[in-house]
Amino acid sequence: MIEILHPHDDAARITELRSHDLVWVDGWESALEELQTLREYGSAAAGSGGAGPISFDEADLDASSRYVVYPWRRTVVRLPDADLFYRLKTTRNRFLITDDEQRRWESSPIAVAGLSVGGSVLNTCVLTGARTLRIADPDVLGPSNLNRLSGSVCDLGVRKTTLAARRALELDPYVQLSILPGGYTAENADGFLCGAAVVVEEMDDLRRKIELRVQARERRVPVVMVTDDGDGVIVDVERFDLDPEYPLLHGRAEALSGVSPEEFDDPARRVELAGMIVGDDITARMKHSLGEVGRTIPSWPQLGTAATLAGAVGAMLARRISCGDNVSSGRAYLRLAELA
């Protein structure tokens, strides 16, 4: 989706690009002052990305530079190389996230299936320094997504995977992305799940929700799910890495074992089945809204407040699990309404 060009090895390509009608941004203008400040603090404050002094030649910044081409923006950005950029990007994480945790988080493969709420999770993962990402979603951006998904009316009809990838690459062009534009399926489970530190599951398809967990449990990959509940969030963690016998969705998936394909495809029945997984401990307004699905509204009601909160919670859990924190299987609730 992007080109990352070396100023010397790719000089001919850079010269060619200069003949095009493109916007050129020099990221070194702001990066240089910040890197100089970090270098003055010494190696102990060199940044969250790793130990050792920050090294670059101010007289020849191209030696530590890359030119990043963003075709959808018709823009070329000159940036510090991957290591220097990461130190800059994560320097304010330092001590809130230890150096060892930041290194682990940078290299931990995080898989996100479903990019509505999952898009918020993915974005927050990249903000905090995740760099190895797998994303899956078969849908395109529609107007009704814009109440909870960061996007633009200019992007209507564009695949959600494309939009999520663009956003991640604009935050950090050095992220490694594996993209499944057809969404998660049993057929691509190996590539999506194997070796993942955490999978964040945010799909609407109930059959695929269960199938993903079956496959994740076989591969001992932990699963995190964050579900909208009005302005709050329901948080589910399944540590299949620690307990490969842990029941799917804390045992709630058993209620779906006898459901026919036709029932899964019926919109009203599908919401009823989703309610069986979510349970009765939801807000009164959510209960009322779910009762209107198939009557006055077409699908599961969601708010941007909950999607944003879910992004922060899902990303935090993915990071903590990846870094070896003691995060247990189970369900929890975050209810913003109770703060008032």
N, C-alpha and C positions, 0 to 999 in steps of 0.2 A: 504493500500500500504506500510505502514511502521509500525514498532512496536516502541512504546515509553515505555521503561521499567524503573520501579522504582528500585533503587539499592538494596533495602532490600526486598520489596514485591516480586520482580521478580528475586531474586538472583539465583535461580535454572536455570532459562532460560538464564541468563547472563553467568553462568558457562558452560552451554551446548554450547553456541555460541563460547566460547573461545576455544573449541575443534575443531572448524571448521576453514577452511582456509579463514579468513576474514581479512580485513584491519581495524585496530583500531585507531581512532583519538581522542585525548584528547583536546576538545575545551576549557577546563579550563586553559590550559597553556597560552592562550592569553586573555581569559575572566577575569582571576583573577586580573591581573594588571589594566585592564580598570575599573573593578568594585571597586577596592580599590581607584582608582583616583576619581571616582564618589562619593564614600562614603566620601572622604575627603572634597569634595565640600559641603557636607551636604544635607539635605532633599530638599532644594530649587533647587538643581541641580541634583536631583536623577535620572532624565531621563524623557522622554516624556510619559512614560507609566502610570504614576500616582504619587500622592503625597505620602509623607512618606519616612522614611529612608530606605536605602538598607540594608537588613539583611541576613547574611550568616556566617557560622562558618568555618573559614579558617582551623581549625584543623580537621574538618569533612565535607569536600566538598560534599561527597556523600549525605548528608542530603538535599542538595539543587541541586542535580544532577538528570539527566535522561540519559538513554542510548538509542539512536535512531538508529534503524536498517534500513538501506537502501538496500533492497535485490537486486535491479538492479545494484548497485555499489559494492555489496558484502562488505559493509563497516558498521561499528558501530561507532557512534560518541557520546562521552560523552559531555554533554552540561549542562549549568545552566538550572534550571526549567523554566517554561513558563513565569513567571513574570520577573525574573531576565534577561532572554534572551531578552524579549521585551524592557526592559529598556536600555539594551546595544544596541540593534539594532536600536532604535529610538532616541538615545541621541543626535545625530547631527541634528535631525529634530527640536529640541527644540527651541522655540520662532519663528521659521519660521512656525511651526505648534504649536498652543498653547496646553497646557496639556489637556484642555477640548476637543479640536478638535481631538487630538490624541486618546483619549478614545472613542470618538464617531466613529472615523474612524476604530478603531480596531474592534468594535462590529457591524458595519453596514454591512448587507448582500449585497454583490455586485454580480450581475448575469451577466455573459458574454456569449453571444451566437455567435459562430463563432470564431475560434481560430487561424486564420491567423493574420490579424491585431489585432483581439481580444486577441491573445496570447501576443502581445506586451503590450496591455493595462493591461492585467492581471498581467504580470510580474512587471510592474511599480506600480500597486496597492500594490502588496506584498512588493516591495522595500520600499514604504512609510508607511507601517504598517497595511494595510488591512489584516484581519485574518478570515473573514467569507465569503466564496466564493462559487459560483455556476457556473459550466462551462458546456457548451453543444456544441458538434460538432460531426457529423457523419463520418468525413473523416479521412484518414490516411496520414502520411507525404509522399509526393512525391518529386522527384528531383526538379521539377519546383517551389516548395514552398521555396527552400533554397535561393532564391534571396531576401526574405523579412522576413522569419520566422527563429528565432534562433533555430537551431537544428543541427543535425549531420548526415552525410551519414551512420553512424552506426545505425541510428534510422529509416531509410527508411522502410515504411510499418507499422510502429507503429502508433496507434491511436493518433490523436492530443490531445485528452483529457488526455491520459496517459502521453504524453510528457509535457503538460502544468501542470498537477498535480505534476509530478516529479520535475519540475523546481521550482514550488511554495514551495514544501516541503523541497527542498534543501536550499531555502532561509530562510524558517521559518518552522520547523517541527511541530509547534503548530497551524498552520492554520487549519481551519475547512473547508473541501471540500465536496461539493455535486456534483457528476459527472453524466452527461447524455451522455454516449458514442454514443447513437443513434441520438443525436442532439435535438434541441428544436422542439416540436410538439404541436398542440392544446391539445392533450391528456395529456401531462405532464406540461401544462401551470401553473396549480395551484401550484405544487411543486416548479417550477422554479421561478415564479413571485411573489407569495403571500409573503408579508413581506419584499420583497427586497427594499433596500434604493434607488438603481439605477439599471437599466438594461442597459448594453452596447451591442448594437445590431450590429453585423458585419457579418451577414450571406450572402451567395451568392444567396440563393433561394428567389426570389422576393415574391412568395406567402407567404412564412413564414415570411418575413419582415413585410408584411401588417398584417398577422394574429397575430404576436407578439404584434404589436401596438394596435390592437383591444383589445386584452386581457389585455395589460398593462393599457390602458385607462380605461377599466372597473374596474380594481383594483387600479387605481390612483397611478401607479408606473411611475416615470419619465424615459424617454428613452434618451440615448446619442448614437450618431453614428458619427464616424470619417471615412471619405472616401478619398482614395488616389486621388490626382490630380497631376500627374507627381511627382515633388519633394515636392509638397505642400499637404495641407489637407483641405477638406471641413468639417466643423463642424456643426452638427445638434443636437439641444436640444429640446425635447418636454416635458414640465413640466405638464404631466397629473395629477400629485399630486396636483398642484395648480389650474389647469383648466381642469376638466374632459371633457369639450366640445372642447378642442383644436383640430383642424383638423389634421388628420394623415399626417405626413411628410409635415406640413405647407400647407396642401391642395393638394399637388402634387400626393398623392395616388389616388385621384379621377380619374386620367387619366387611371388607371389600372382596374377600376371597370368592364368594359365590355370585358376584355381580356379573351380569352378562355384558358383552360388548355394546349391545343396543342401549342398555341403561347408561353406560358411560357416555354414549353419544347424545343422550337426551339432555338438553340444557337444564331443565328444572331438576331432573334427577341427579345431574352432575353436581349441582350446588348442594343438594341434599346430602350426597355422598361426601362432598368436601366438608360439610358441616359435621359429619360423623367423625372425621379426622380432627377437625378443630375442637369439637366439643361444645358444651353448653356454657362454659365460663368465658363469655364474651360480653361486650357492652350491650345495653338495651337497644341502642340505635343500630348496632350491627345486626342484632337478631331481627329487628324490624326490616332492615334493608335486605337481608337475605330472604325474608319472606316475600319481598317484592320482585325477586329475580324470576324472570320468565313471565311476569305479569306487567310491570311498569318499567323495569330496567332489564337490560339484556344479560348482564353477567355480574360477577363478584364485585361488590362496591369497595372502592379504595380511595384513599386521600393522599395528597402529596406530603402531608406532615408525617404520616406513618411510613411512607416509602423512604423519606429522608432519614427518619429515625432508624428504620430497618437497615439502611445502608451502613450507618455508623456501627450498629450492634453486630451485624453480620461480619463486617470487616474486622472488628475488634476480636471476635471469637475466632475467625480464621487465623488471624495473626497469633493469638495466644496459643491456640492448638499447635500451629506450625512451630512456635518457639518453645514448645515443651511445657507450657503451663498446665496446672492441674484444673482442667475443665471437664466436668463430669457430664455423662448422659443425663437427659431429663428435659423438662419443660419449665419455662419461666415466663413471667408477664411483665411488661413495662407499660404503665398506664399514665400517660401525660395528664389526663383529666384529673387524676388524684392529686396532682400538685396544686390545683386551684383551691 
